[in-house]
């Protein structure tokens, strides 16, 4: 499968299954477009007719171009056959280990964000904090179900996890004690709204947290519109100084400023540039996923504006990098040479199988976006996974699980997409979230274009 598009002056041809990216001239671009559906004489005739005003486009040149295309095909770099479909199921069936947990240490929050998918941190339930005993058992469950895998990941999540800070510190200490005993290495991440950041949080996080996600939506007026305190005030002025100090003292360790854009700010690049101009260099801006009836839900009319914004972002990132003040954008991070292995590309995030979320009382769910939905309860950290039917359903989530995915050029980059988004959009994890697919494909086109520009530079 081949995907062709034009962006920022480049004619780009992507060979989906090999991952090869070709930057070609106009003639080659047109020839490739016809190569599999028309014979040689027809292609030559159409090219000579289209480019009759260009004397350098001769029959000989077109034939030479076709020979070069045929060479790329023989080298496995163009029109490569898809031989991965059967592997997708085999890989997931063979994987019987748990590699990561999302610990919901706090089902409560000190902000009242309007678009919160977790119902202001409560997940359609009551306020709750995870005890050390439940957290300890969660880590024991992870160790016991990780097989021979050495590297394990734990996300501290909420609600607002800093509201259970002392338990987090005790859990990290316990995990470090267990590492030499079981030959494991833990990598911790933390997601916070920043309200409770202090010296202790900064110092401990810099020592123990591999990555920290800091929630900021960009410009003050945008952030304050939806991310309010319990008393209804905007939180921008409260958290921004804390984030600046946190990142300044992070000393190069991993972090992300993570924002959400909605119908209220389809010009979201202004929010990204606002954060970059303040010195934050690791940025992420996610499209809101919510009920279409919500006033901040993204609409079909927003799509052309959002596509334009992603192009603006890509071009500005190229410009800033050349100027020496570049920044990273999570969705444009793409390694075309040493990127994710085939297993990861076709099987996805591993939710429900290799990755699970744990509630404050120890219940297991496929990921944080399924927490609170009783039909997706997998079991608990004491008895393990009991709802094997649901787990088997997740085992079949991959880049080939849906016809729309099987025939999509972007499947090797999205791995079949997010099961939770599919579920919330269609009622089934085997469905698709079409709006999200459109945004994802645009992001990938921009990311690949940026790699082309980088290579040219």
C-alpha positions in Angstrom: 0.0 0.0 0.0 1.2 3.4 -1.0 0.1 6.8 0.3 0.9 10.0 -1.6 0.5 13.6 -0.6 1.9 17.1 -1.1 2.9 19.3 1.7 5.2 22.3 2.2 6.6 22.0 -1.3 7.4 18.3 -1.1 5.9 15.4 -3.1 5.9 12.6 -0.6 5.3 8.9 -1.3 5.0 6.6 1.7 5.2 2.9 1.3 3.1 1.7 4.2 4.5 -1.8 5.0 8.2 -1.1 4.4 8.1 2.3 6.0 10.1 3.8 3.1 9.6 7.5 2.4 10.3 8.8 -1.0 10.5 12.5 -2.0 10.0 12.7 -5.8 9.5 15.2 -8.6 6.1 15.9 -10.2 6.6 13.3 -13.0 7.6 10.5 -10.7 4.7 11.4 -8.4 2.2 11.0 -11.2 3.8 7.9 -12.6 3.7 6.2 -9.1 0.0 7.2 -8.9 -0.8 5.2 -12.1 1.8 2.5 -11.8 -0.3 -0.4 -10.5 -3.5 0.4 -12.4 -2.3 1.3 -15.9 0.0 -0.2 -18.5 3.3 1.3 -19.5 2.1 2.8 -22.8 -0.9 4.4 -21.2 1.3 6.0 -18.4 3.8 7.3 -21.0 1.1 8.8 -23.1 -0.7 10.5 -20.2 2.6 11.9 -18.8 3.7 13.3 -22.1 0.3 14.9 -22.6 0.3 16.5 -19.1 3.8 17.8 -19.4 3.9 18.7 -23.1 4.9 22.3 -22.2 8.1 20.9 -20.6 10.6 19.8 -23.3 12.8 17.9 -20.8 10.0 15.5 -20.1 10.6 13.0 -22.8 9.5 9.4 -23.5 13.0 8.2 -22.6 12.9 10.1 -19.2 9.5 8.7 -18.4 10.6 5.1 -19.2 13.7 5.6 -17.1 11.6 6.8 -14.2 9.5 3.7 -14.5 12.6 1.5 -14.4 13.7 3.2 -11.2 10.2 2.6 -9.7 10.5 -1.1 -10.7 13.9 -1.3 -9.0 12.4 0.1 -5.8 9.6 -2.5 -5.9 12.2 -5.3 -6.3 14.1 -3.8 -3.3 11.0 -4.0 -1.2 10.7 -0.2 -0.9 7.6 0.5 -2.9 4.2 -1.3 -3.2 5.4 -3.7 -0.6 3.1 -6.6 0.2 1.4 -6.6 3.6 2.6 -9.8 5.4 1.9 -8.7 9.0 -1.8 -9.5 9.5 -1.4 -13.0 10.8 1.4 -11.9 13.1 -0.9 -9.4 14.9 -3.0 -12.1 16.5 -0.1 -14.4 17.1 1.9 -11.8 18.9 -0.9 -10.9 21.3 -1.8 -14.5 22.0 1.8 -15.3 22.9 2.2 -12.3 25.2 0.9 -13.4 28.6 2.8 -10.9 30.8 1.8 -7.6 32.4 4.3 -4.9 31.7 2.7 -1.7 33.1 0.1 -0.5 35.5 -1.7 2.8 35.8 -2.2 3.3 39.6 -5.3 5.5 40.3 -4.0 6.7 43.6 -6.6 9.4 43.8 -10.2 9.4 42.7 -10.5 13.0 43.7 -9.2 16.3 42.5 -8.6 19.8 43.6 -9.6 21.3 40.2 -13.0 21.2 38.5 -12.2 21.0 34.8 -15.3 21.1 32.6 -14.1 18.6 30.0 -12.7 16.0 32.4 -13.4 12.5 31.1 -13.1 11.3 34.7 -15.9 13.4 36.1 -13.6 15.7 38.0 -11.5 12.7 39.1 -14.3 10.6 40.6 -14.9 8.3 37.6 -18.6 8.3 38.1 -18.1 7.2 41.7 -17.1 8.5 45.1 -14.0 10.3 46.3 -11.2 7.8 47.2 -7.5 7.6 47.9 -5.4 4.5 47.4 -4.0 3.1 50.6 -0.4 1.9 50.8 -1.7 -1.7 51.3 -3.6 -1.6 48.0 -0.7 0.1 46.2 1.8 -2.5 47.6 -0.4 -5.4 46.4 -0.7 -3.7 43.0 3.1 -3.7 42.7 3.2 -7.3 43.9 0.6 -8.2 41.2 2.7 -6.5 38.5 5.9 -8.4 39.6 4.1 -11.7 39.8 2.6 -11.3 36.4 5.6 -9.9 34.5 7.3 -13.2 33.8 10.9 -12.8 32.9 10.5 -9.2 31.8 12.9 -6.9 33.7 11.6 -3.4 32.9 8.3 -2.5 34.4 6.3 0.8 34.2 4.0 2.4 36.8 2.0 5.6 36.2 0.7 7.5 39.1 -2.6 8.9 38.0 -5.9 10.4 39.2 -7.9 12.6 39.7 -4.9 14.4 41.2 -2.3 12.0 42.4 -0.4 14.5 44.5 -3.4 14.4 46.9 -2.0 11.0 47.9 1.6 12.0 47.8 2.9 10.3 50.9 1.5 7.0 49.7 3.2 7.5 46.3 6.6 8.0 48.0 6.1 4.9 50.1 5.2 2.9 47.0 8.3 4.0 45.1 10.4 3.0 48.1 8.8 -0.4 48.2 9.3 -0.9 44.5 13.0 0.0 44.8 13.3 -2.6 47.6 11.8 -5.3 45.4 14.0 -4.6 42.3 17.1 -6.6 43.4 14.9 -9.4 44.9 13.0 -10.1 41.7 15.5 -8.8 39.1 13.1 -5.9 38.1 13.6 -2.3 37.2 10.7 0.1 37.7 10.2 3.3 35.7 7.7 5.7 37.2 5.7 8.5 35.7 3.4 11.1 37.3 0.6 13.2 35.9 -0.3 16.4 37.8 -2.3 19.6 37.5 0.4 21.3 39.6 -1.7 22.8 42.4 0.2 20.9 45.1 3.7 21.1 43.7 6.3 22.1 46.3 9.9 21.5 47.0 9.4 18.0 48.2 7.4 17.0 45.1 10.1 18.6 42.8 13.1 17.0 44.6 11.5 13.5 44.9 10.2 13.6 41.3 13.6 14.6 39.9 15.1 11.6 41.7 12.5 9.0 41.0 10.1 9.9 38.2 11.3 9.0 34.7 8.7 11.4 33.2 6.2 13.9 34.6 3.2 15.2 32.7 2.2 18.8 33.7 -1.4 19.8 32.6 -1.5 23.3 31.0 -3.8 24.3 28.2 -1.8 27.2 26.9 -2.9 30.8 27.0 -4.3 32.1 30.3 -7.8 32.8 28.9 -7.9 29.4 27.3 -6.6 27.5 30.3 -8.8 29.4 32.8 -12.0 28.9 30.7 -12.2 25.2 31.5 -9.5 24.4 34.1 -11.0 26.0 37.2 -10.5 25.6 40.9 -13.2 24.2 43.1 -14.3 27.8 43.9 -14.7 28.5 40.2 -11.6 30.6 39.6 -9.0 30.0 36.8 -6.0 28.0 37.8 -3.4 29.5 35.4 -1.8 32.0 37.8 -1.7 29.4 40.6 0.1 26.7 38.7 2.3 28.4 36.1 5.0 29.6 38.6 5.1 26.1 40.0 5.5 24.5 36.5 8.3 26.9 35.7 10.2 26.1 38.8 9.6 22.4 38.4 10.9 22.4 34.8 13.9 24.6 35.7 14.9 22.2 38.4 14.2 19.1 36.3 17.7 19.5 34.7 16.9 17.8 31.4 14.9 14.9 32.8 11.7 13.9 31.0 8.6 16.0 31.2 5.6 17.1 29.1 3.5 20.1 29.2 0.2 18.5 28.2 -2.8 20.6 27.0 -6.2 19.8 25.6 -7.7 21.9 22.8 -11.5 22.1 22.3 -13.9 23.9 20.0 -13.1 27.0 22.0 -9.5 27.1 20.7 -9.2 25.5 17.3 -6.3 27.9 16.9 -4.4 25.7 19.3 -1.0 26.5 17.8 -1.2 29.8 19.6 -1.3 27.9 22.9 1.6 25.7 21.9 3.7 28.7 20.8 2.7 30.4 24.1 4.2 27.5 26.1 7.2 27.4 23.9 7.8 31.1 24.3 7.8 30.6 28.0 10.7 28.2 27.7 8.9 24.9 27.8 10.3 22.6 25.2 8.5 19.3 25.6 4.9 19.9 24.5 1.8 17.9 23.9 -1.7 19.2 22.9 -4.5 16.7 22.6 -7.9 17.0 21.0 -10.7 16.8 23.4 -12.8 13.6 23.3 -16.2 14.1 24.7 -20.0 13.9 24.0 -20.8 15.7 20.7 -23.5 17.7 22.6 -20.9 19.4 24.8 -20.3 23.0 23.8 -16.6 22.4 23.7 -16.8 19.3 21.5 -14.9 19.5 18.2 -17.1 19.6 15.1 -16.8 18.6 11.5 -16.7 22.3 10.6 -13.5 22.5 12.8 -11.6 19.9 10.8 -10.3 22.1 8.0 -9.1 24.6 10.6 -7.4 21.9 12.6 -5.7 20.5 9.6 -4.4 24.0 8.8 -3.2 24.4 12.4 -1.2 21.1 12.3 0.5 22.4 9.1 1.2 25.8 10.7 2.7 24.0 13.7 5.0 21.7 11.6 6.3 24.6 9.5 6.9 26.8 12.6 8.7 23.9 14.3 11.0 23.6 11.3 11.7 27.3 11.3 12.4 27.5 15.1 14.7 24.5 14.9 16.8 26.2 12.3 16.8 29.4 14.4 18.1 27.4 17.4 15.0 27.7 19.6 13.2 24.5 18.7 10.8 22.4 20.8 9.4 18.9 20.7 5.7 18.1 20.0 4.6 14.7 21.2 2.5 13.8 18.1 5.3 14.8 15.7 8.0 12.6 17.4 8.7 10.0 14.7 11.8 7.8 14.2 11.7 6.5 10.7 14.9 4.5 11.1 14.8 3.0 14.6 11.2 3.5 15.5 8.8 1.0 17.2 9.3 -2.7 16.3 6.8 -4.5 14.2 5.2 -6.0 17.3 4.4 -2.6 18.7 3.3 -1.2 15.3 0.6 -3.9 14.7 -0.5 -4.7 18.3 -0.8 -1.2 19.9 -0.6 -0.1 23.5 -1.5 -3.4 25.1 -4.4 -2.1 27.1 -6.3 -4.9 28.8 -3.5 -7.4 28.3 0.0 -6.0 29.0 -1.2 -2.7 30.5 -4.0 -2.2 33.1 -5.4 0.4 35.4 -5.9 -0.1 39.1 -8.6 1.7 41.1 -8.0 3.0 44.7 -9.7 -0.2 46.0 -7.7 -2.6 43.7 -10.1 -3.3 40.8 -8.5 -3.9 37.4 -9.6 -2.2 34.2 -8.1 -2.3 30.7 -6.9 1.3 31.0 -7.8 4.6 32.8 -10.5 5.5 30.2 -12.5 2.3 31.1 -12.4 2.8 34.8 -15.9 2.9 36.3 -17.5 0.9 33.5 -18.6 -2.3 35.2 -18.7 -4.5 32.1 -15.0 -3.8 31.5 -13.9 -4.8 35.0 -11.2 -7.4 34.6 -10.8 -8.6 38.2 -8.7 -7.3 41.0 -5.1 -7.3 42.2 -5.6 -10.1 44.7 -7.4 -12.6 42.5 -6.0 -11.5 39.1 -7.9 -11.3 35.8 -11.2 -13.2 36.0 -13.1 -11.6 33.1 -11.1 -13.4 30.5 -13.8 -12.8 27.8 -13.1 -9.1 28.0 -9.4 -9.6 28.0 -9.7 -11.8 24.9 -11.6 -9.0 23.2 -8.7 -6.7 23.9 -6.3 -9.3 22.5 -8.0 -8.9 19.2 -7.5 -5.1 19.1 -4.8 -4.5 16.6 -4.0 -2.8 13.3 -6.1 -5.3 11.4 -9.1 -5.7 13.7 -11.3 -3.5 11.6 -11.7 -3.3 7.8 -11.2 0.5 7.9 -7.8 -0.1 9.6 -6.8 -3.0 7.4 -7.1 -0.7 4.4 -5.6 2.4 6.0 -2.1 3.7 5.1 -1.6 5.0 8.7 -2.1 1.6 10.4 1.6 1.1 11.1 1.7 4.4 13.0 -1.5 4.2 15.0 -1.5 0.4 15.5 -5.3 0.4 15.1 -6.0 3.4 17.3 -7.2 3.8 20.8 -9.7 1.2 22.0 -11.2 3.6 24.5 -11.9 6.2 21.8 -13.4 3.6 19.6 -15.6 2.4 22.4 -16.8 5.9 23.3 -17.4 6.8 19.7 -19.1 3.6 18.4 -20.1 1.6 21.5 -17.5 -1.1 20.7 -13.7 -1.4 21.0 -13.8 -3.0 17.6 -15.4 0.2 16.1 -13.5 3.3 15.0 -13.4 6.9 16.1 -13.4 8.4 12.6 -12.8 12.0 13.8 -9.7 11.0 15.7 -8.5 9.0 12.7 -8.7 12.0 10.5 -6.7 14.1 12.9 -4.1 11.3 13.4 -3.5 10.9 9.7 -3.0 14.6 9.3 -0.5 14.6 12.2 1.4 11.8 10.6 1.6 13.5 7.2 3.1 16.6 9.0 5.5 14.5 11.1 6.8 12.7 8.0 7.2 16.0 6.1 9.2 17.3 9.0 11.5 14.3 8.7 11.9 15.0 5.0 12.8 18.6 5.7 15.2 17.6 8.4 16.9 15.1 6.0 17.1 17.8 3.3 18.7 20.2 5.8 
